[in-house]
């Protein structure tokens, strides 16, 4: 969810309002239901439960901090999206 909001804010601000928590949960529900294997369903449920726990929230924060560190390290090699331009023709 954080990544969706961040990307929309940076590249397509008109989508920020579209990306609600309810919509994100709906999409994730569809993704998890597409994998109908009983073992997979159990894994999805356990992962969700963990990510909502204090340890899971700390784990997510640690991942984001590590990613930010890597992004800072790689700044010199970063590429940027450029807007499309219309050509007459």
N, C-alpha and C positions, 0 to 999 in steps of 0.2 A: 504494500500500500504506500509506504514511504517513497519507494522508487517511482511508482506511477505518478504520485503527486509532484515529485521533484521534476520528473521528465516533462510533465504537462506544464508546470510553471515555467520551465526554461524554454521549451520549444513550441508549445501549443496551449497558451493560456486559456483559450476558449474551452478546453476539455477539463480544466480543473474542477468545475462545478459538476461535470458529468461523472467523475470518478469518485462516487460516494462509497462509504464502507459497505452499505447494503449491496451495491452493484458488484463490488469486489467479492463479497461473500457469495453472491449468486454465481459468479464466474467460477470461483474456487469449488463450490458445491458441484457444479457441472463437471469440472475437471476430475474431482474425486469420484464421482459416480460413473465416469467413463471407464474407470478401472474397476470392474465389478468383481475381481478376485477377492474372496473373503479375507485372505491374508493381507492384501493391499489395503482393504478397508480398515482393518485393525491397525495397520501402520499409520494411515492417515489420522485416525482417531487419537492414537498415542502421540503422534507428532503435534497435533493441535493442542492436546492437553498439556504437553511439555512446554510449548511455546507460550502458553498463557500463564505458566507458573513463574515464580520469581526467578528461578534458575534459567528458564527459557527466555525471559525478557532480558536477563543479563547476557545470555548467549547471543541474542540478536544484537544487543548494543555492542558487544565485543566484535561481532562480525562487521558491523558498520564502521566502528573505529578502525579496524584493520584495513578495511577497504579505503577509507579516507587517507590513511597513511600511504597505502600503495598508490592511490591517485596522485597524492602530492609528489611522491617519488617519480612518477611517470609524467609529470606535467610537461616536461620538455618534449615529450614524444606524442603529445595529445593532438588529435585531429578534431575539427569542428564541422558540424553540419552547416551548410550554406543554403540560403533560400533558393528555390527554383525561380528562374527568370523566364518570362514569356518571350518567345522569339516570333517575329513576324514571318509569315511565310505563306 
